Amino acid sequence: MPPSQATISSEQLAQIVGLNSAQVRKDLSYLGAAGVRGVGYGVAELRVDLREALGLTHGYGVAIVGAGNLGAALTNYGGFEAWGFEMSAIFDTDSKKIGSHIGDLVIEDLNDLPRIVEQRDIAIGIVATPASGAQDVVNRFVASGVRSILNFAPSIVQVPADVVVRRVDLSTELQILTYHLHHDEATG
């Protein structure tokens, strides 16, 4: 939805998300979004409705563990703030990295995680470590009260039932893309 566009139709939204317009209207009505027949949805109002439905009406503190290339890239990515995510801390275990800066953040010692999670009201943890360190990092997040974790490490981690972990596996995503390439070549 371009910010300069005042309204958007269910047909336009359907094309963007790959659904049919009837499903888009049904889903948006479930969220309380009201469109006008023949006009569509007010973009500004729809953004508010979607933010409320996704729980993005207030900011969330985010901490990253792993100050390597991926952790640095995530820390420096400016797009999170627009959605209410504040990069509040980055941690590492490498004494050569601790104390140096990535963007506006100072890399902090992982042993300080519990104190900083509490002080900075960290709600979401991101694991950007090698697989061998992922479970330890997740355990530390959980012990510190973090209940939402995004795991970029190439490993499956175990958590209590009240903790939500989302795993981002870039190799799986690449495999899906190669499937589509192969499928397009075979049918094209």
N, C-alpha and C positions, 0 to 999 in steps of 0.2 A: 504494500500500500504506500504509494508515494506520499510524502508529507504534504505536498501542494495540492493533492487531489482531495476535493471536498466529500465526494461520495464514491462508493464502489458497489457494483451490483453483485448479486449472488453468482451470476454467470462468470464474472471476472474472478471472483474468489475461487470458484470451482476450478477454473483453468490453472490458477496459481498452485492449488493444493492437490490437483489431480482427482477431484471428486465430481459428482454431478451437482447441479445447482440446487436440486430439491434436498439433497443430503446436507448441503451447506446451510440452507435456510432452516432445516430441522435442528441441526446442531447449534446454530446461533440462537434460535428461539429457546432452546434448552438453557442457554447461558443468560437469557434475559435480553439479548440484543434484539432490537426492533427495527426492521427495515420498512421502507415505504414502497409499496407496489409501484413499479415503473420508474422509481428513483434509485432505490438501493439503500445502503447503510451509510450513515454519516461516519467518515473515517475516524474523526477525533473521538466520537462516542464509542465506536467499535473498539478502538485501542483501549479505552478505559474499561469496557466490558471484558475484553480478553485479559487485561492485566489483573483485574479482580478475580476472574475465574482461575487464573494460573497462580494466584497468591503473590503477585508482584506489586502490591500496593505499598510496600515499604522495603527498605534496603536490607540486604543480607550480607554479612561479613563472610569473606571467603579466605581460607588459608591454603597455601600450596606447600607440599613437602616434595622437595627435589628441585634444586636450583641449577639443573643442567640446561641443555638447550630447550627442551620442552617446557620446563618450569619457567624459564626466562621468557619464552614466547607467550605463554599464557599470562604471565604477570604484566607484560608490556601491551597486551591486546586491549585496546581502548573500547571495544564494543560491549563489554560486560556492564559498565556503569549505566548505560542507557536503559538497561533492563532491571536495574536495582541491585546489581551485584558489585560489591566493593572489595577489591583485592586488598585485604587488610594485613596479610603477613605472608612471608615465604621463609621456609626452613630448609636446613640441610644439616648433614653430619660432618661434612668436610671442613676442617678447621681453616683451610686456605680460603674458603668461600665466605665463611661466617664473618660478618662485619662489613662486607663489601655491599655495593648497591646493585639492584636491578630496578631500573626506573626510579620511582620515588621510595621504594621499599629497601630496607636493610635486611640482608639475609641473616636470619637468626638461628641459633642453635636449637636443634630438634628437642633437646632436653627441656627447653623453655616453653614447649607447646602448651601444657596444661594452664600455665599462668596467663599466657597471651590469649588463648582461646577465651578464657574468662574475662580478661581485661577488655578485649576488643570485640566481645560478643560475636565470636565466630560461629556461624551456623552451618557452613558447608566446608568440607575438606576435599582437596584435590590431591590425589596420589600421582606424582610424576617421577617415580623412582624406578630402578630396575626391578624385575620380578622378585628377586631375592629379598628385597626390603619391604615389599608391599604389605604383607600381613602384619609386620611389626608396626608400620605406619598406621594402618587401619586400627590396630589394637590401641595405639596411642590416641588416635582421634576419638574412638569410642570411650576410652577411659576418661577423656577430657570433656565428654558430654556432646560431642558432635554426632548427629544422627543422620546426616545426609552426606554421602561421599561419592565423588566422581573418581573412578579408578582408571588411569591411563596405563598402569603397569600391565604387562602381558601375563597376567595370572588371575586365577579365581581366588577370592578372599572369603573368609568365613566371618560372619557378623551375627550379633544377636537379632532376634525377630523384630525389635523396634528400631533397627537401623536400616536405612535404604542405601544400597550401593548400585550405582550405574557404571557399567564397564564400557569403556571406549576401546575397541580393538581395531586398530587401523589396518592390520593384516586381513581381518575379516572383511572390512569395508572394501579393500582392494580386491579381494577375491570376488566379492559381489559385482564389482565393476568389470572384472575380467569375464565373469559369466555373461554379463550383458554384451560385452564386446564380441565374445564368441557366438552368442545367440544371434546378434545382429548380422555377423558375418555369415552364419549358416543360413539365415533366412533372407538375407539381402542380396 
